[in-house]
């Protein structure tokens, strides 16, 4: 497996309409994985959305450590894994991000 440069990672994440697999930490410390749609912010951070009352959001509020995996299911296959700390946002910027994420995934 070869490591990608920062620009290769960015290109990989921006290509097509891939879904990320988000791993959060359960109360007992075990991992929980779920698919999320995402975009990259201009600063290089990954923006994804969960519903306000969904379980992942409560888990992120308790323990913001996350791991995201985005894969290419076409040969020769590949993936990018990102580890970090999530920040929960609320307010008008959330609607703007939701709209941008939906536009990417629906080809608008």
C-alpha positions as CSV (number, residue, x, y, z in Angstrom):
1,X,0.0,0.0,0.0
2,X,1.3,3.4,-0.9
3,X,0.8,6.6,1.0
4,X,-0.9,9.4,-0.8
5,X,0.2,13.0,-0.8
6,X,-2.1,15.7,0.6
7,X,-3.1,16.7,-2.9
8,X,-3.9,13.1,-3.8
9,X,-6.0,12.6,-0.7
10,X,-7.9,15.8,-1.5
11,X,-8.5,14.7,-5.1
12,X,-9.6,11.2,-3.9
13,X,-12.1,12.7,-1.4
14,X,-13.5,15.2,-4.0
15,X,-14.0,12.6,-6.7
16,X,-17.5,11.4,-7.4
17,X,-20.2,10.8,-4.8
18,X,-18.4,8.5,-2.4
19,X,-19.9,7.8,1.1
20,X,-17.7,7.9,4.1
21,X,-17.9,5.4,6.9
22,X,-17.9,7.3,10.2
23,X,-16.7,5.5,13.3
24,X,-17.6,7.0,16.7
25,X,-17.1,5.7,20.2
26,X,-19.9,4.1,22.2
27,X,-20.4,4.7,25.9
28,X,-18.7,1.4,26.6
29,X,-15.7,2.4,24.5
30,X,-16.5,0.1,21.5
31,X,-16.6,1.5,18.0
32,X,-19.8,2.2,16.0
33,X,-19.7,2.7,12.3
34,X,-22.3,4.3,10.0
35,X,-22.2,5.8,6.5
36,X,-22.3,9.6,6.1
37,X,-22.2,12.0,3.2
38,X,-19.4,14.5,3.3
39,X,-17.6,17.5,1.7
40,X,-14.3,19.1,2.2
41,X,-14.1,22.7,3.6
42,X,-11.7,25.2,2.2
43,X,-9.5,24.6,5.2
44,X,-9.2,20.9,4.5
45,X,-11.5,19.7,7.2
46,X,-14.2,17.2,6.4
47,X,-17.8,18.3,6.9
48,X,-20.5,15.6,7.4
49,X,-24.1,15.7,8.6
50,X,-26.1,13.8,11.2
51,X,-29.6,14.5,12.3
52,X,-30.0,16.5,15.5
53,X,-31.5,13.7,17.5
54,X,-29.6,10.8,15.9
55,X,-27.4,8.5,18.1
56,X,-24.1,9.5,16.4
57,X,-24.7,13.1,17.4
58,X,-25.1,12.1,21.1
59,X,-22.0,10.0,20.9
60,X,-20.0,12.8,19.3
61,X,-21.1,15.2,22.0
62,X,-19.8,12.7,24.7
63,X,-16.6,11.7,22.9
64,X,-15.7,13.6,19.7
65,X,-13.0,11.2,18.5
66,X,-13.8,9.9,15.0
67,X,-12.4,7.9,12.2
68,X,-13.6,8.3,8.7
69,X,-12.9,5.8,5.9
70,X,-13.7,6.6,2.3
71,X,-13.2,3.8,-0.2
72,X,-13.0,3.4,-4.0
73,X,-14.8,0.2,-4.8
74,X,-13.4,0.1,-8.4
75,X,-10.3,-1.8,-9.3
76,X,-7.5,-1.4,-8.3
77,X,-9.5,-0.3,-5.2
78,X,-8.2,2.0,-2.5
79,X,-9.2,4.0,0.5
80,X,-8.4,7.1,2.6
81,X,-8.8,6.9,6.4
82,X,-8.9,10.1,8.4
83,X,-8.7,10.3,12.2
84,X,-9.6,13.3,14.2
85,X,-11.9,15.2,16.6
86,X,-15.4,16.2,15.5
87,X,-16.9,19.6,16.2
88,X,-20.7,19.9,16.4
89,X,-22.1,23.0,14.6
90,X,-25.5,24.5,14.8
91,X,-27.0,27.5,13.2
92,X,-27.5,28.8,9.7
93,X,-24.2,27.4,8.4
94,X,-25.6,23.9,8.9
95,X,-28.3,24.4,6.2
96,X,-25.8,25.8,3.8
97,X,-23.5,22.7,4.3
98,X,-26.5,20.4,4.0
99,X,-27.5,22.0,0.7
100,X,-23.9,21.7,-0.7
101,X,-23.6,18.1,0.4
102,X,-27.0,17.2,-1.2
103,X,-26.0,19.0,-4.4
104,X,-22.8,17.0,-4.7
105,X,-24.5,13.7,-4.2
106,X,-27.4,14.5,-6.5
107,X,-25.3,16.0,-9.2
108,X,-26.7,19.5,-9.0
